[in-house]
Amino acid sequence: MDILISDPTKSEIFAGIFQNLRIFTDNISIHFEKTQVYIQTMDHSRVSIIEIKIPATWFNEYKHTHPTDIVIGINSSIMYKILNARDRSQSIQVVYETESLDSLSIHYTGGEKIIFNKSFTVPLLDLECDMMAIPPIDYEAEFVIPSSTFTSLIHQLKTFGDSLDIECTESKIMLCSNSIDSGKMNVDINIDDLSSYSIVEGEELKMSFSLTYLNNICAFNKLSKDMEIRICNNYPMCVVFNLLDEANLTVFLAPKISDDE
C-alpha cells in the first residue's frame, strides 16, 4: 500500500487529524479499504465517538493492491511526534509493506527553501477493532456555524462551568453555562447570522453536554471553515467537519443526564 498527499491544504488537514486525536485516545485503529480510509475511535471515558472517512480519490495517489482491507493499530502520541516534525510545505507519503507486518513507513519530501526529506518507521500495535454501528438519526435541529466562532464561544463558556445547556426553538438558539463560583454566561445566537438553521416545526429542544468534551472536539476547528451541529432529544450531539472533496470527520457526543431523571 502506497498513499501520497502532495496538496498542501490536504497535508495540513491529514496532519491535523492525527495531531488532535491524541486528546481523545491513546491508540488508533486505521482501516485502509479499497475505496477509503476509515477510522472509528472512542475517547478514554467512552463519552464520544469519532468517525473519519477519507475517500481514496481525496489522495493524490492511493495504491491499494492487497486483496482485503488493511487494518493497522498506531499509538496516537507517536503519530503526534512524527507529524510535528513535518514542514508545512512537505508532502506526506504513507507506505505499508504487507511482508513487514510490524511497522509503517512515513516519508516527508519536497518543501520550500532548504527543507530536508525525512523518513520514519512507526511500530504497529495489535488492537481489537470492534466497530460500533451508528444508526442514522433524523435530527430535530441542525445548524452550521463558523468553526472559529463556535470554538471561541465554547472556550468562554467553559470558564463559567462544566456543562453547556443548549436550547433551540424556531426563533433562537441559546447557550448557557453557570456555576456557583463563577456565575453565569448566556449566549443568544441570532439564527439569521448562521449559514444554515433548521428545526422541526413547533419543536423546542433543551439538552446539556460536557464543555470539557466540546472543548476537545473544537480542537479540530482548523480543519474546516464551518461546523455542522445536529441535535435530537435523548440522542448524542453530532458535530461534522467537512474536510474537502467528500472527506469528513464526525464526532458523536453523549448528552449529560439530568439529576431529575
KAHU-V354109 format. One record per pair of residues at least 12 apart in sequence whose C-alpha atoms are under 10 Angstrom apart, sorted by the first residue. I is the first residue (numbers start at 0). GAP is how many residues later the second one is. Records with the same first field share a line. If there is no record, write none. Layout:
I: GAP, GAP
This chain:
0: 31, 61, 62, 63, 64, 65, 69, 93, 94, 95, 96, 97
1: 59, 60, 61, 62, 63, 91, 92, 93, 94, 95, 103, 104
2: 53, 56, 57, 58, 59, 60, 61, 89, 90, 91, 92, 93, 103
3: 54, 55, 56, 57, 58, 59, 87, 88, 89, 90, 91, 102, 103, 104
4: 53, 54, 55, 56, 57, 85, 86, 87, 88, 89, 103
5: 53, 54, 55, 83, 84, 85, 86, 87, 102, 103, 104
6: 51, 52, 53, 82, 83, 84, 85
7: 80, 81, 82, 83, 84, 103
8: 79, 80, 214, 234, 235
9: 48, 49, 50, 81, 82, 213, 233, 234, 235
10: 48, 75, 77, 78, 79, 80, 81, 82
11: 71, 74, 75, 76, 77, 78, 79, 80, 210, 211
12: 207, 209, 210, 211, 230, 231
13: 40, 69, 78, 209, 229
14: 64, 65, 67, 68, 69, 71, 73, 77, 208
15: 64, 67, 68, 203, 204, 205, 206, 207
16: 35, 63, 202, 203, 205, 206, 226, 232
17: 58, 59, 60, 61, 62, 64, 65, 202
18: 57, 58, 59, 60, 61, 62, 63, 64, 65, 200, 201
19: 56, 57, 60, 196, 197, 198, 199, 200
20: 20, 21, 22, 29, 55, 56, 58, 59, 195, 196, 198, 199
21: 21, 53, 54, 55, 56, 57, 58
22: 20, 21, 53, 54, 190, 193, 194, 196
23: 17, 18, 19, 20, 21, 22, 24, 25, 26, 52, 189, 192, 193
24: 16, 17, 18, 19, 20, 21, 50, 51, 52
25: 15, 16, 17, 18, 48, 49, 50, 51, 52
26: 14, 15, 46, 47, 48, 49, 50, 51, 52, 97, 98, 100
27: 12, 13, 14, 44, 45, 46, 47, 48, 51, 97, 99, 101
28: 12, 42, 43, 44, 45, 46, 47, 95, 96, 97, 98, 99, 100, 101, 102
29: 22, 40, 41, 42, 43, 44, 99
30: 22, 38, 39, 40, 41, 42, 98
31: 22, 24, 30, 32, 34, 36, 37, 38, 39, 40
32: 22, 23, 31, 33, 34, 35, 36, 37, 38
33: 21, 22, 28, 29, 30, 31, 32, 33, 34, 35, 36
34: 19, 20, 21, 22, 27, 29, 34
35: 16, 17, 18, 19, 20, 21, 22, 23, 26, 33, 211
36: 15, 16, 17, 18, 19, 21, 25, 32, 33, 34, 210
37: 13, 14, 15, 16, 17, 33
38: 12, 13, 14, 15, 32, 90, 92, 210
39: 12, 13, 89, 90, 91, 92, 209, 210, 211
40: 88, 89, 90, 91, 210
41: 90, 209, 210
42: 170
45: 207, 208
46: 163, 166, 189, 205, 206, 207, 208, 209
47: 165, 166, 169, 188, 189, 190, 203, 204, 205, 206, 207
48: 83, 85, 187, 189, 201, 202, 203, 204, 205
49: 167, 188, 189, 190, 199, 200, 201, 202, 203
50: 83, 189, 197, 198, 199, 200, 201
51: 188, 189, 191, 195, 196, 197, 198, 199
52: 189, 190, 193, 194, 195, 196, 197
53: 189, 190, 191, 192, 193, 194, 195
54: 190, 191, 192, 193
55: 191
56: 188, 189, 190
57: 185, 186, 187, 188, 189
58: 186
59: 33
60: 32
61: 31, 32
62: 32
63: 32
65: 31, 32
69: 26, 28
70: 55, 56, 58
71: 24, 29, 30, 31, 32, 52, 53, 54, 55, 57
72: 29, 30, 31, 50, 51, 52, 53, 54, 55, 56
73: 29, 30, 48, 49, 50, 51, 52, 53
74: 47, 48, 49, 50
77: 44, 45
78: 27, 43
81: 24, 25, 26, 36, 37, 38, 39, 40
82: 23, 25
84: 23, 33
85: 21, 22, 23, 25, 29, 30, 31, 32
86: 21, 22, 23, 24, 25, 28, 29, 30, 31
87: 20, 23, 24
88: 19, 20, 21, 22, 23, 24, 26
89: 17, 18, 19, 20, 21, 22, 25, 26, 27, 28
90: 16, 17, 18, 19, 20, 26
91: 14, 15, 16, 17, 18, 26, 27
92: 12, 13, 14, 15, 16, 26
93: 12, 13, 14, 25, 26
94: 12, 26
100: 22, 23, 24
101: 19, 20, 21, 22, 23, 24
102: 17, 18, 19, 20, 21, 22
103: 16, 17, 18, 19, 20
104: 14, 15, 16, 17, 18
105: 12, 13, 14, 15, 16
106: 12, 13, 14
107: 12
133: 118
136: 93, 94, 95, 98, 99, 101
137: 62, 92, 93, 94
138: 59, 60, 61, 90, 91, 92, 93, 94, 96, 97, 98, 99
139: 28, 58, 59, 60, 61, 63, 64, 65, 90, 91, 92, 93
140: 27, 28, 29, 56, 57, 58, 59, 60, 62, 63, 64, 88, 89, 90, 91, 92
141: 26, 54, 55, 56, 57, 58, 86, 87, 88, 89, 90, 95, 96, 97
142: 30, 48, 51, 52, 53, 54, 55, 56, 84, 85, 86, 87, 88, 96
143: 47, 49, 50, 51, 52, 53, 54, 82, 83, 84, 85, 86, 95, 96
144: 46, 48, 49, 50, 51, 52, 80, 81, 82, 83, 84
145: 48, 49, 75, 78, 79, 80, 81, 82
146: 71, 72, 73, 74, 75, 76, 77, 78, 79, 80, 81, 94
147: 70, 73, 74, 76, 77, 78, 79
148: 72, 76, 77, 78
149: 64, 65, 68, 71, 76, 77
150: 63, 64, 65, 66, 67, 68, 69, 70, 71, 76
151: 63, 66
152: 22, 34, 62
153: 21, 23, 57, 58, 60, 61, 62, 64
154: 56, 57, 59, 60, 63
155: 21, 29, 59
156: 18, 19, 20, 21, 27, 28, 29, 30, 54, 58
157: 18, 19, 20, 27, 52, 53, 54, 56, 57
158: 18, 19, 20, 23, 24, 25, 26, 52
159: 16, 17, 18, 19, 20, 21, 22, 23, 24, 25, 26, 51
160: 15, 16, 17, 18, 19, 20, 21, 22, 23, 24, 49, 50, 51
161: 15, 16, 17, 47, 48, 49, 50, 51
162: 13, 14, 15, 16, 44, 45, 46, 47, 48, 49, 50, 51, 92, 93
163: 12, 13, 14, 21, 22, 43, 44, 45, 46, 47, 48, 50, 91, 92
164: 12, 13, 21, 41, 42, 43, 44, 45, 46, 91
165: 20, 21, 39, 40, 41, 42, 43, 65
166: 21, 37, 38, 39, 40, 41
167: 21, 30, 31, 35, 36, 37, 38, 39, 63
168: 29, 30, 31, 32, 33, 34, 35, 36, 37
169: 21, 27, 28, 29, 30, 31, 32, 33, 34, 35
170: 18, 19, 20, 21, 28
171: 16, 17, 18, 19, 20, 25, 32
172: 14, 15, 16, 17, 18, 24, 32
173: 12, 13, 14, 15, 16, 32
174: 12, 13, 14, 31, 33
175: 12, 32
176: 31, 34
194: 31, 33
195: 32
196: 31, 32, 33
197: 32
198: 31, 32, 33
203: 29
204: 26, 27, 28, 29
205: 25, 26, 27, 28
206: 24, 25, 26, 27, 28, 29, 30, 48, 49, 50, 51
207: 29, 46, 47, 48, 49, 50
208: 27, 28, 44, 45, 46, 47, 48
209: 43, 44, 45, 46
212: 40, 41
213: 25, 37, 39
216: 22, 33, 34, 35, 36
217: 21
219: 21, 29
220: 20
221: 19
222: 18, 19, 20, 21, 25, 26
223: 16, 17, 18, 19, 20, 24, 25
224: 16, 17, 18
225: 14, 15, 16, 17
226: 12, 13, 14, 15, 23
227: 12, 13, 14, 22
228: 12, 22
229: 22
230: 21, 22, 24
231: 23
232: 22
233: 20, 21, 22, 23
234: 17, 18, 19, 20
235: 15, 16, 17, 18, 19, 20
236: 14, 15, 16, 17, 18
237: 12, 13, 14, 15, 16
238: 12, 13, 14
239: 12
